[in-house]
Every structure is written in C-alpha cells, then in structure tokens.
Amino acid sequence: MLKIRLSRAGRKHVPFYRIVLTEHTQSAKHGYISVLGHYNPITKEFVLDKETAEKHVKNGAQYSDTLKKLLERNA
C-alpha cells in the first residue's frame, strides 16, 4: 500500500519536511518514490502538488494522519 507522508530533512533544531510518496513498509527518508511537496514548520510554508497527490489517492494511496491534519489546516 502506498502512503503519502512526511520525511524529515534539515538540520538540528531547524526542521524541514518533504511530502513523499512511499511504500508503507519502506523508510520515508530513503525509500520514497517521488516528492510531492514540502512543509516548513518554522515559517508555516506548505506546498503540495495537489493534482498529483489526488491522482495517487484515487489509485489507492493514503495520507498519513499528520498530513491529513496539515491538509485540513491549510485548505
């Protein structure tokens, strides 16, 4: 099953997250299929390629719980 979830990047005390499409058994950091956007919690910048994300959701992918909350907050 494919998941759309966050993958942490950045350095210590300066988080930055990529929104990635990955197999649910793989590591989000190294085993992702594609990058769909990014999220910066410090500046609250949220960018998501909604067209591609919705295409994957229609084909069976699921959002992670954290990403669902972010989508509701930034809709």
PDB file with SEQRES, HELIX, SHEET and CRYST1 records, atoms N, CA, C and O in Angstrom:
SEQRES   1 A   75  MET LEU LYS ILE ARG LEU SER ARG ALA GLY ARG LYS HIS          
SEQRES   2 A   75  VAL PRO PHE TYR ARG ILE VAL LEU THR GLU HIS THR GLN          
SEQRES   3 A   75  SER ALA LYS HIS GLY TYR ILE SER VAL LEU GLY HIS TYR          
SEQRES   4 A   75  ASN PRO ILE THR LYS GLU PHE VAL LEU ASP LYS GLU THR          
SEQRES   5 A   75  ALA GLU LYS HIS VAL LYS ASN GLY ALA GLN TYR SER ASP          
SEQRES   6 A   75  THR LEU LYS LYS LEU LEU GLU ARG ASN ALA                      
HELIX    1 AA1 LYS A   50  LYS A   58  1                                   9    
HELIX    2 AA2 ASP A   65  ARG A   73  1                                   9    
SHEET    1 AA1 5 GLU A  45  LEU A  48  0                                        
SHEET    2 AA1 5 TYR A  32  ASN A  40 -1                                        
SHEET    3 AA1 5 VAL A  14  GLU A  23 -1                                        
SHEET    4 AA1 5 LEU A   2  ARG A  11 -1                                        
SHEET    5 AA1 5 GLN A  62  TYR A  63  1                                        
CRYST1    1.000    1.000    1.000  90.00  90.00  90.00 P 1           1          
ATOM      1  N   MET A   1       0.845  -1.168   0.000  1.00  0.00           N  
ATOM      2  CA  MET A   1       0.000   0.000   0.000  1.00  0.00           C  
ATOM      3  C   MET A   1       0.896   1.240   0.000  1.00  0.00           C  
ATOM      4  O   MET A   1       1.878   1.307   0.740  1.00  0.00           O  
ATOM      5  N   LEU A   2       0.552   2.205  -0.827  1.00  0.00           N  
ATOM      6  CA  LEU A   2       1.307   3.442  -0.895  1.00  0.00           C  
ATOM      7  C   LEU A   2       0.781   4.445   0.122  1.00  0.00           C  
ATOM      8  O   LEU A   2      -0.421   4.520   0.374  1.00  0.00           O  
ATOM      9  N   LYS A   3       1.700   5.217   0.704  1.00  0.00           N  
ATOM     10  CA  LYS A   3       1.351   6.245   1.681  1.00  0.00           C  
ATOM     11  C   LYS A   3       1.959   7.561   1.226  1.00  0.00           C  
ATOM     12  O   LYS A   3       3.046   7.591   0.649  1.00  0.00           O  
ATOM     13  N   ILE A   4       1.250   8.639   1.490  1.00  0.00           N  
ATOM     14  CA  ILE A   4       1.780   9.979   1.286  1.00  0.00           C  
ATOM     15  C   ILE A   4       2.052  10.506   2.685  1.00  0.00           C  
ATOM     16  O   ILE A   4       1.129  10.690   3.478  1.00  0.00           O  
ATOM     17  N   ARG A   5       3.333  10.750   2.986  1.00  0.00           N  
ATOM     18  CA  ARG A   5       3.700  11.119   4.346  1.00  0.00           C  
ATOM     19  C   ARG A   5       4.876  12.078   4.365  1.00  0.00           C  
ATOM     20  O   ARG A   5       5.426  12.427   3.320  1.00  0.00           O  
ATOM     21  N   LEU A   6       5.256  12.501   5.563  1.00  0.00           N  
ATOM     22  CA  LEU A   6       6.333  13.467   5.736  1.00  0.00           C  
ATOM     23  C   LEU A   6       7.665  12.753   5.942  1.00  0.00           C  
ATOM     24  O   LEU A   6       7.735  11.714   6.599  1.00  0.00           O  
ATOM     25  N   SER A   7       8.719  13.330   5.370  1.00  0.00           N  
ATOM     26  CA  SER A   7      10.073  12.842   5.557  1.00  0.00           C  
ATOM     27  C   SER A   7      10.910  14.005   6.079  1.00  0.00           C  
ATOM     28  O   SER A   7      11.034  15.032   5.411  1.00  0.00           O  
ATOM     29  N   ARG A   8      11.485  13.847   7.270  1.00  0.00           N  
ATOM     30  CA  ARG A   8      12.208  14.961   7.893  1.00  0.00           C  
ATOM     31  C   ARG A   8      13.540  15.194   7.205  1.00  0.00           C  
ATOM     32  O   ARG A   8      14.270  14.259   6.877  1.00  0.00           O  
ATOM     33  N   ALA A   9      13.831  16.454   7.000  1.00  0.00           N  
ATOM     34  CA  ALA A   9      15.120  16.889   6.469  1.00  0.00           C  
ATOM     35  C   ALA A   9      15.546  18.093   7.304  1.00  0.00           C  
ATOM     36  O   ALA A   9      14.914  18.400   8.315  1.00  0.00           O  
ATOM     37  N   GLY A  10      16.581  18.756   6.903  1.00  0.00           N  
ATOM     38  CA  GLY A  10      17.038  19.910   7.660  1.00  0.00           C  
ATOM     39  C   GLY A  10      18.098  19.505   8.660  1.00  0.00           C  
ATOM     40  O   GLY A  10      18.579  18.372   8.662  1.00  0.00           O  
ATOM     41  N   ARG A  11      18.451  20.447   9.503  1.00  0.00           N  
ATOM     42  CA  ARG A  11      19.484  20.162  10.493  1.00  0.00           C  
ATOM     43  C   ARG A  11      18.903  20.209  11.896  1.00  0.00           C  
ATOM     44  O   ARG A  11      17.698  20.380  12.079  1.00  0.00           O  
ATOM     45  N   LYS A  12      19.757  20.058  12.861  1.00  0.00           N  
ATOM     46  CA  LYS A  12      19.326  20.017  14.246  1.00  0.00           C  
ATOM     47  C   LYS A  12      18.637  21.322  14.636  1.00  0.00           C  
ATOM     48  O   LYS A  12      19.186  22.400  14.408  1.00  0.00           O  
ATOM     49  N   HIS A  13      17.457  21.238  15.213  1.00  0.00           N  
ATOM     50  CA  HIS A  13      16.636  22.360  15.674  1.00  0.00           C  
ATOM     51  C   HIS A  13      16.074  23.220  14.551  1.00  0.00           C  
ATOM     52  O   HIS A  13      15.464  24.255  14.822  1.00  0.00           O  
ATOM     53  N   VAL A  14      16.266  22.818  13.294  1.00  0.00           N  
ATOM     54  CA  VAL A  14      15.705  23.551  12.153  1.00  0.00           C  
ATOM     55  C   VAL A  14      15.036  22.525  11.241  1.00  0.00           C  
ATOM     56  O   VAL A  14      15.596  22.163  10.206  1.00  0.00           O  
ATOM     57  N   PRO A  15      13.849  22.054  11.610  1.00  0.00           N  
ATOM     58  CA  PRO A  15      13.210  21.001  10.825  1.00  0.00           C  
ATOM     59  C   PRO A  15      12.665  21.510   9.498  1.00  0.00           C  
ATOM     60  O   PRO A  15      12.312  22.680   9.353  1.00  0.00           O  
ATOM     61  N   PHE A  16      12.609  20.607   8.550  1.00  0.00           N  
ATOM     62  CA  PHE A  16      12.059  20.851   7.231  1.00  0.00           C  
ATOM     63  C   PHE A  16      11.562  19.488   6.758  1.00  0.00           C  
ATOM     64  O   PHE A  16      12.271  18.491   6.894  1.00  0.00           O  
ATOM     65  N   TYR A  17      10.372  19.436   6.215  1.00  0.00           N  
ATOM     66  CA  TYR A  17       9.792  18.152   5.834  1.00  0.00           C  
ATOM     67  C   TYR A  17       9.481  18.115   4.351  1.00  0.00           C  
ATOM     68  O   TYR A  17       8.969  19.084   3.791  1.00  0.00           O  
ATOM     69  N   ARG A  18       9.794  16.991   3.712  1.00  0.00           N  
ATOM     70  CA  ARG A  18       9.367  16.734   2.341  1.00  0.00           C  
ATOM     71  C   ARG A  18       8.096  15.904   2.417  1.00  0.00           C  
ATOM     72  O   ARG A  18       7.959  15.049   3.292  1.00  0.00           O  
ATOM     73  N   ILE A  19       7.178  16.152   1.513  1.00  0.00           N  
ATOM     74  CA  ILE A  19       5.974  15.332   1.406  1.00  0.00           C  
ATOM     75  C   ILE A  19       6.271  14.318   0.313  1.00  0.00           C  
ATOM     76  O   ILE A  19       6.441  14.682  -0.851  1.00  0.00           O  
ATOM     77  N   VAL A  20       6.333  13.031   0.693  1.00  0.00           N  
ATOM     78  CA  VAL A  20       6.784  11.999  -0.231  1.00  0.00           C  
ATOM     79  C   VAL A  20       5.734  10.898  -0.388  1.00  0.00           C  
ATOM     80  O   VAL A  20       4.902  10.668   0.490  1.00  0.00           O  
ATOM     81  N   LEU A  21       5.803  10.240  -1.518  1.00  0.00           N  
ATOM     82  CA  LEU A  21       5.004   9.055  -1.794  1.00  0.00           C  
ATOM     83  C   LEU A  21       5.911   7.856  -1.600  1.00  0.00           C  
ATOM     84  O   LEU A  21       6.966   7.766  -2.227  1.00  0.00           O  
ATOM     85  N   THR A  22       5.508   6.931  -0.732  1.00  0.00           N  
ATOM     86  CA  THR A  22       6.363   5.794  -0.412  1.00  0.00           C  
ATOM     87  C   THR A  22       5.525   4.558  -0.107  1.00  0.00           C  
ATOM     88  O   THR A  22       4.341   4.662   0.214  1.00  0.00           O  
ATOM     89  N   GLU A  23       6.138   3.411  -0.209  1.00  0.00           N  
ATOM     90  CA  GLU A  23       5.517   2.164   0.222  1.00  0.00           C  
ATOM     91  C   GLU A  23       5.457   2.189   1.743  1.00  0.00           C  
ATOM     92  O   GLU A  23       6.407   2.639   2.384  1.00  0.00           O  
ATOM     93  N   HIS A  24       4.371   1.720   2.331  1.00  0.00           N  
ATOM     94  CA  HIS A  24       4.204   1.852   3.780  1.00  0.00           C  
ATOM     95  C   HIS A  24       5.233   1.065   4.585  1.00  0.00           C  
ATOM     96  O   HIS A  24       5.433   1.363   5.763  1.00  0.00           O  
ATOM     97  N   THR A  25       5.891   0.074   3.995  1.00  0.00           N  
ATOM     98  CA  THR A  25       6.897  -0.698   4.712  1.00  0.00           C  
ATOM     99  C   THR A  25       8.286  -0.106   4.570  1.00  0.00           C  
ATOM    100  O   THR A  25       9.194  -0.508   5.298  1.00  0.00           O  
ATOM    101  N   GLN A  26       8.483   0.834   3.659  1.00  0.00           N  
ATOM    102  CA  GLN A  26       9.788   1.442   3.424  1.00  0.00           C  
ATOM    103  C   GLN A  26      10.003   2.652   4.325  1.00  0.00           C  
ATOM    104  O   GLN A  26       9.050   3.238   4.838  1.00  0.00           O  
ATOM    105  N   SER A  27      11.246   3.010   4.506  1.00  0.00           N  
ATOM    106  CA  SER A  27      11.595   4.222   5.237  1.00  0.00           C  
ATOM    107  C   SER A  27      11.192   5.430   4.402  1.00  0.00           C  
ATOM    108  O   SER A  27      11.423   5.455   3.193  1.00  0.00           O  
ATOM    109  N   ALA A  28      10.597   6.422   5.036  1.00  0.00           N  
ATOM    110  CA  ALA A  28      10.197   7.625   4.307  1.00  0.00           C  
ATOM    111  C   ALA A  28      11.415   8.427   3.886  1.00  0.00           C  
ATOM    112  O   ALA A  28      11.353   9.193   2.924  1.00  0.00           O  
ATOM    113  N   LYS A  29      12.505   8.261   4.589  1.00  0.00           N  
ATOM    114  CA  LYS A  29      13.698   9.049   4.300  1.00  0.00           C  
ATOM    115  C   LYS A  29      14.458   8.530   3.076  1.00  0.00           C  
ATOM    116  O   LYS A  29      14.975   9.329   2.295  1.00  0.00           O  
ATOM    117  N   HIS A  30      14.533   7.230   2.898  1.00  0.00           N  
ATOM    118  CA  HIS A  30      15.354   6.679   1.825  1.00  0.00           C  
ATOM    119  C   HIS A  30      14.573   5.901   0.777  1.00  0.00           C  
ATOM    120  O   HIS A  30      15.079   5.690  -0.325  1.00  0.00           O  
ATOM    121  N   GLY A  31      13.372   5.475   1.084  1.00  0.00           N  
ATOM    122  CA  GLY A  31      12.674   4.596   0.168  1.00  0.00           C  
ATOM    123  C   GLY A  31      11.498   5.227  -0.532  1.00  0.00           C  
ATOM    124  O   GLY A  31      10.531   4.531  -0.841  1.00  0.00           O  
ATOM    125  N   TYR A  32      11.542   6.530  -0.798  1.00  0.00           N  
ATOM    126  CA  TYR A  32      10.375   7.156  -1.400  1.00  0.00           C  
ATOM    127  C   TYR A  32      10.385   7.043  -2.921  1.00  0.00           C  
ATOM    128  O   TYR A  32      11.436   6.904  -3.547  1.00  0.00           O  
ATOM    129  N   ILE A  33       9.184   7.107  -3.496  1.00  0.00           N  
ATOM    130  CA  ILE A  33       9.008   7.003  -4.939  1.00  0.00           C  
ATOM    131  C   ILE A  33       9.113   8.374  -5.589  1.00  0.00           C  
ATOM    132  O   ILE A  33       9.802   8.541  -6.596  1.00  0.00           O  
ATOM    133  N   SER A  34       8.429   9.354  -5.010  1.00  0.00           N  
ATOM    134  CA  SER A  34       8.512  10.708  -5.551  1.00  0.00           C  
ATOM    135  C   SER A  34       8.246  11.737  -4.450  1.00  0.00           C  
ATOM    136  O   SER A  34       7.646  11.429  -3.421  1.00  0.00           O  
ATOM    137  N   VAL A  35       8.707  12.963  -4.694  1.00  0.00           N  
ATOM    138  CA  VAL A  35       8.495  14.081  -3.779  1.00  0.00           C  
ATOM    139  C   VAL A  35       7.327  14.892  -4.319  1.00  0.00           C  
ATOM    140  O   VAL A  35       7.343  15.315  -5.475  1.00  0.00           O  
ATOM    141  N   LEU A  36       6.302  15.112  -3.478  1.00  0.00           N  
ATOM    142  CA  LEU A  36       5.091  15.810  -3.912  1.00  0.00           C  
ATOM    143  C   LEU A  36       5.014  17.232  -3.385  1.00  0.00           C  
ATOM    144  O   LEU A  36       4.144  17.993  -3.808  1.00  0.00           O  
ATOM    145  N   GLY A  37       5.900  17.610  -2.472  1.00  0.00           N  
ATOM    146  CA  GLY A  37       5.876  18.957  -1.926  1.00  0.00           C  
ATOM    147  C   GLY A  37       6.777  19.065  -0.722  1.00  0.00           C  
ATOM    148  O   GLY A  37       7.620  18.201  -0.483  1.00  0.00           O  
ATOM    149  N   HIS A  38       6.594  20.152   0.051  1.00  0.00           N  
ATOM    150  CA  HIS A  38       7.378  20.338   1.261  1.00  0.00           C  
ATOM    151  C   HIS A  38       6.591  21.150   2.278  1.00  0.00           C  
ATOM    152  O   HIS A  38       5.599  21.803   1.954  1.00  0.00           O  
ATOM    153  N   TYR A  39       7.073  21.087   3.538  1.00  0.00           N  
ATOM    154  CA  TYR A  39       6.446  21.807   4.644  1.00  0.00           C  
ATOM    155  C   TYR A  39       7.543  22.319   5.563  1.00  0.00           C  
ATOM    156  O   TYR A  39       8.409  21.559   5.996  1.00  0.00           O  
ATOM    157  N   ASN A  40       7.500  23.609   5.858  1.00  0.00           N  
ATOM    158  CA  ASN A  40       8.443  24.221   6.783  1.00  0.00           C  
ATOM    159  C   ASN A  40       7.658  24.669   8.005  1.00  0.00           C  
ATOM    160  O   ASN A  40       6.911  25.643   7.917  1.00  0.00           O  
ATOM    161  N   PRO A  41       7.798  23.990   9.154  1.00  0.00           N  
ATOM    162  CA  PRO A  41       7.010  24.344  10.335  1.00  0.00           C  
ATOM    163  C   PRO A  41       7.424  25.665  10.981  1.00  0.00           C  
ATOM    164  O   PRO A  41       6.656  26.226  11.763  1.00  0.00           O  
ATOM    165  N   ILE A  42       8.600  26.166  10.679  1.00  0.00           N  
ATOM    166  CA  ILE A  42       9.047  27.428  11.267  1.00  0.00           C  
ATOM    167  C   ILE A  42       8.339  28.603  10.590  1.00  0.00           C  
ATOM    168  O   ILE A  42       7.826  29.496  11.265  1.00  0.00           O  
ATOM    169  N   THR A  43       8.311  28.601   9.254  1.00  0.00           N  
ATOM    170  CA  THR A  43       7.651  29.680   8.516  1.00  0.00           C  
ATOM    171  C   THR A  43       6.211  29.334   8.156  1.00  0.00           C  
ATOM    172  O   THR A  43       5.504  30.169   7.592  1.00  0.00           O  
ATOM    173  N   LYS A  44       5.768  28.128   8.468  1.00  0.00           N  
ATOM    174  CA  LYS A  44       4.429  27.621   8.163  1.00  0.00           C  
ATOM    175  C   LYS A  44       4.163  27.540   6.659  1.00  0.00           C  
ATOM    176  O   LYS A  44       3.009  27.577   6.230  1.00  0.00           O  
ATOM    177  N   GLU A  45       5.227  27.431   5.857  1.00  0.00           N  
ATOM    178  CA  GLU A  45       5.084  27.305   4.408  1.00  0.00           C  
ATOM    179  C   GLU A  45       4.697  25.859   4.075  1.00  0.00           C  
ATOM    180  O   GLU A  45       5.373  24.920   4.494  1.00  0.00           O  
ATOM    181  N   PHE A  46       3.618  25.689   3.327  1.00  0.00           N  
ATOM    182  CA  PHE A  46       3.110  24.368   2.963  1.00  0.00           C  
ATOM    183  C   PHE A  46       2.865  24.358   1.461  1.00  0.00           C  
ATOM    184  O   PHE A  46       2.022  25.102   0.960  1.00  0.00           O  
ATOM    185  N   VAL A  47       3.602  23.511   0.742  1.00  0.00           N  
ATOM    186  CA  VAL A  47       3.457  23.407  -0.709  1.00  0.00           C  
ATOM    187  C   VAL A  47       3.205  21.947  -1.040  1.00  0.00           C  
ATOM    188  O   VAL A  47       3.961  21.068  -0.626  1.00  0.00           O  
ATOM    189  N   LEU A  48       2.134  21.692  -1.791  1.00  0.00           N  
ATOM    190  CA  LEU A  48       1.790  20.329  -2.190  1.00  0.00           C  
ATOM    191  C   LEU A  48       1.275  20.348  -3.615  1.00  0.00           C  
ATOM    192  O   LEU A  48       0.444  21.185  -3.967  1.00  0.00           O  
ATOM    193  N   ASP A  49       1.764  19.430  -4.439  1.00  0.00           N  
ATOM    194  CA  ASP A  49       1.255  19.269  -5.789  1.00  0.00           C  
ATOM    195  C   ASP A  49      -0.058  18.487  -5.670  1.00  0.00           C  
ATOM    196  O   ASP A  49      -0.073  17.258  -5.740  1.00  0.00           O  
ATOM    197  N   LYS A  50      -1.148  19.218  -5.489  1.00  0.00           N  
ATOM    198  CA  LYS A  50      -2.445  18.604  -5.193  1.00  0.00           C  
ATOM    199  C   LYS A  50      -2.942  17.722  -6.330  1.00  0.00           C  
ATOM    200  O   LYS A  50      -3.583  16.699  -6.093  1.00  0.00           O  
ATOM    201  N   GLU A  51      -2.648  18.115  -7.552  1.00  0.00           N  
ATOM    202  CA  GLU A  51      -3.100  17.348  -8.713  1.00  0.00           C  
ATOM    203  C   GLU A  51      -2.495  15.941  -8.708  1.00  0.00           C  
ATOM    204  O   GLU A  51      -3.203  14.951  -8.895  1.00  0.00           O  
ATOM    205  N   THR A  52      -1.195  15.866  -8.494  1.00  0.00           N  
ATOM    206  CA  THR A  52      -0.515  14.566  -8.462  1.00  0.00           C  
ATOM    207  C   THR A  52      -0.914  13.772  -7.225  1.00  0.00           C  
ATOM    208  O   THR A  52      -1.099  12.558  -7.306  1.00  0.00           O  
ATOM    209  N   ALA A  53      -1.049  14.441  -6.082  1.00  0.00           N  
ATOM    210  CA  ALA A  53      -1.433  13.754  -4.849  1.00  0.00           C  
ATOM    211  C   ALA A  53      -2.827  13.143  -4.987  1.00  0.00           C  
ATOM    212  O   ALA A  53      -3.038  11.995  -4.595  1.00  0.00           O  
ATOM    213  N   GLU A  54      -3.768  13.889  -5.534  1.00  0.00           N  
ATOM    214  CA  GLU A  54      -5.124  13.363  -5.718  1.00  0.00           C  
ATOM    215  C   GLU A  54      -5.143  12.198  -6.704  1.00  0.00           C  
ATOM    216  O   GLU A  54      -5.927  11.263  -6.543  1.00  0.00           O  
ATOM    217  N   LYS A  55      -4.288  12.246  -7.721  1.00  0.00           N  
ATOM    218  CA  LYS A  55      -4.197  11.141  -8.674  1.00  0.00           C  
ATOM    219  C   LYS A  55      -3.760   9.858  -7.967  1.00  0.00           C  
ATOM    220  O   LYS A  55      -4.302   8.783  -8.222  1.00  0.00           O  
ATOM    221  N   HIS A  56      -2.776   9.982  -7.077  1.00  0.00           N  
ATOM    222  CA  HIS A  56      -2.301   8.806  -6.340  1.00  0.00           C  
ATOM    223  C   HIS A  56      -3.341   8.316  -5.338  1.00  0.00           C  
ATOM    224  O   HIS A  56      -3.469   7.111  -5.120  1.00  0.00           O  
ATOM    225  N   VAL A  57      -4.087   9.241  -4.724  1.00  0.00           N  
ATOM    226  CA  VAL A  57      -5.130   8.849  -3.767  1.00  0.00           C  
ATOM    227  C   VAL A  57      -6.247   8.098  -4.501  1.00  0.00           C  
ATOM    228  O   VAL A  57      -6.786   7.127  -3.970  1.00  0.00           O  
ATOM    229  N   LYS A  58      -6.592   8.528  -5.692  1.00  0.00           N  
ATOM    230  CA  LYS A  58      -7.617   7.816  -6.477  1.00  0.00           C  
ATOM    231  C   LYS A  58      -7.157   6.418  -6.858  1.00  0.00           C  
ATOM    232  O   LYS A  58      -7.978   5.521  -7.051  1.00  0.00           O  
ATOM    233  N   ASN A  59      -5.845   6.231  -6.967  1.00  0.00           N  
ATOM    234  CA  ASN A  59      -5.299   4.917  -7.306  1.00  0.00           C  
ATOM    235  C   ASN A  59      -5.008   4.063  -6.079  1.00  0.00           C  
ATOM    236  O   ASN A  59      -4.446   2.976  -6.214  1.00  0.00           O  
ATOM    237  N   GLY A  60      -5.379   4.533  -4.872  1.00  0.00           N  
ATOM    238  CA  GLY A  60      -5.267   3.692  -3.689  1.00  0.00           C  
ATOM    239  C   GLY A  60      -4.297   4.160  -2.624  1.00  0.00           C  
ATOM    240  O   GLY A  60      -4.236   3.548  -1.557  1.00  0.00           O  
ATOM    241  N   ALA A  61      -3.542   5.207  -2.861  1.00  0.00           N  
ATOM    242  CA  ALA A  61      -2.623   5.708  -1.828  1.00  0.00           C  
ATOM    243  C   ALA A  61      -3.426   6.370  -0.713  1.00  0.00           C  
ATOM    244  O   ALA A  61      -4.561   6.797  -0.921  1.00  0.00           O  
ATOM    245  N   GLN A  62      -2.824   6.451   0.471  1.00  0.00           N  
ATOM    246  CA  GLN A  62      -3.493   7.063   1.616  1.00  0.00           C  
ATOM    247  C   GLN A  62      -2.582   8.110   2.238  1.00  0.00           C  
ATOM    248  O   GLN A  62      -1.359   7.971   2.218  1.00  0.00           O  
ATOM    249  N   TYR A  63      -3.189   9.170   2.795  1.00  0.00           N  
ATOM    250  CA  TYR A  63      -2.439  10.185   3.525  1.00  0.00           C  
ATOM    251  C   TYR A  63      -2.133   9.669   4.927  1.00  0.00           C  
ATOM    252  O   TYR A  63      -2.916   8.911   5.499  1.00  0.00           O  
ATOM    253  N   SER A  64      -0.994  10.081   5.479  1.00  0.00           N  
ATOM    254  CA  SER A  64      -0.713   9.782   6.881  1.00  0.00           C  
ATOM    255  C   SER A  64      -1.598  10.666   7.745  1.00  0.00           C  
ATOM    256  O   SER A  64      -2.142  11.659   7.261  1.00  0.00           O  
ATOM    257  N   ASP A  65      -1.748  10.320   9.011  1.00  0.00           N  
ATOM    258  CA  ASP A  65      -2.602  11.087   9.920  1.00  0.00           C  
ATOM    259  C   ASP A  65      -2.107  12.523  10.080  1.00  0.00           C  
ATOM    260  O   ASP A  65      -2.905  13.461  10.084  1.00  0.00           O  
ATOM    261  N   THR A  66      -0.801  12.692  10.209  1.00  0.00           N  
ATOM    262  CA  THR A  66      -0.229  14.022  10.371  1.00  0.00           C  
ATOM    263  C   THR A  66      -0.465  14.869   9.130  1.00  0.00           C  
ATOM    264  O   THR A  66      -0.783  16.054   9.238  1.00  0.00           O  
ATOM    265  N   LEU A  67      -0.316  14.282   7.974  1.00  0.00           N  
ATOM    266  CA  LEU A  67      -0.516  15.020   6.730  1.00  0.00           C  
ATOM    267  C   LEU A  67      -1.987  15.378   6.528  1.00  0.00           C  
ATOM    268  O   LEU A  67      -2.298  16.433   5.974  1.00  0.00           O  
ATOM    269  N   LYS A  68      -2.889  14.511   6.974  1.00  0.00           N  
ATOM    270  CA  LYS A  68      -4.328  14.838   6.912  1.00  0.00           C  
ATOM    271  C   LYS A  68      -4.628  16.106   7.722  1.00  0.00           C  
ATOM    272  O   LYS A  68      -5.370  16.979   7.271  1.00  0.00           O  
ATOM    273  N   LYS A  69      -4.045  16.193   8.917  1.00  0.00           N  
ATOM    274  CA  LYS A  69      -4.253  17.363   9.765  1.00  0.00           C  
ATOM    275  C   LYS A  69      -3.688  18.621   9.118  1.00  0.00           C  
ATOM    276  O   LYS A  69      -4.305  19.685   9.179  1.00  0.00           O  
ATOM    277  N   LEU A  70      -2.510  18.501   8.496  1.00  0.00           N  
ATOM    278  CA  LEU A  70      -1.926  19.639   7.817  1.00  0.00           C  
ATOM    279  C   LEU A  70      -2.773  20.094   6.635  1.00  0.00           C  
ATOM    280  O   LEU A  70      -2.924  21.292   6.397  1.00  0.00           O  
ATOM    281  N   LEU A  71      -3.320  19.144   5.901  1.00  0.00           N  
ATOM    282  CA  LEU A  71      -4.185  19.476   4.770  1.00  0.00           C  
ATOM    283  C   LEU A  71      -5.446  20.195   5.219  1.00  0.00           C  
ATOM    284  O   LEU A  71      -5.882  21.147   4.573  1.00  0.00           O  
ATOM    285  N   GLU A  72      -6.041  19.744   6.330  1.00  0.00           N  
ATOM    286  CA  GLU A  72      -7.237  20.405   6.856  1.00  0.00           C  
ATOM    287  C   GLU A  72      -6.925  21.810   7.317  1.00  0.00           C  
ATOM    288  O   GLU A  72      -7.725  22.723   7.113  1.00  0.00           O  
ATOM    289  N   ARG A  73      -5.760  21.997   7.942  1.00  0.00           N  
ATOM    290  CA  ARG A  73      -5.366  23.305   8.445  1.00  0.00           C  
ATOM    291  C   ARG A  73      -5.041  24.290   7.325  1.00  0.00           C  
ATOM    292  O   ARG A  73      -5.279  25.490   7.458  1.00  0.00           O  
ATOM    293  N   ASN A  74      -4.490  23.772   6.214  1.00  0.00           N  
ATOM    294  CA  ASN A  74      -4.051  24.631   5.111  1.00  0.00           C  
ATOM    295  C   ASN A  74      -4.997  24.621   3.911  1.00  0.00           C  
ATOM    296  O   ASN A  74      -4.633  25.095   2.835  1.00  0.00           O  
ATOM    297  N   ALA A  75      -6.172  24.100   4.079  1.00  0.00           N  
ATOM    298  CA  ALA A  75      -7.110  24.033   2.949  1.00  0.00           C  
ATOM    299  C   ALA A  75      -7.761  25.347   2.650  1.00  0.00           C  
ATOM    300  O   ALA A  75      -8.571  25.438   1.728  1.00  0.00           O  
TER     301      ALA A  75                                                      
END                                                                             
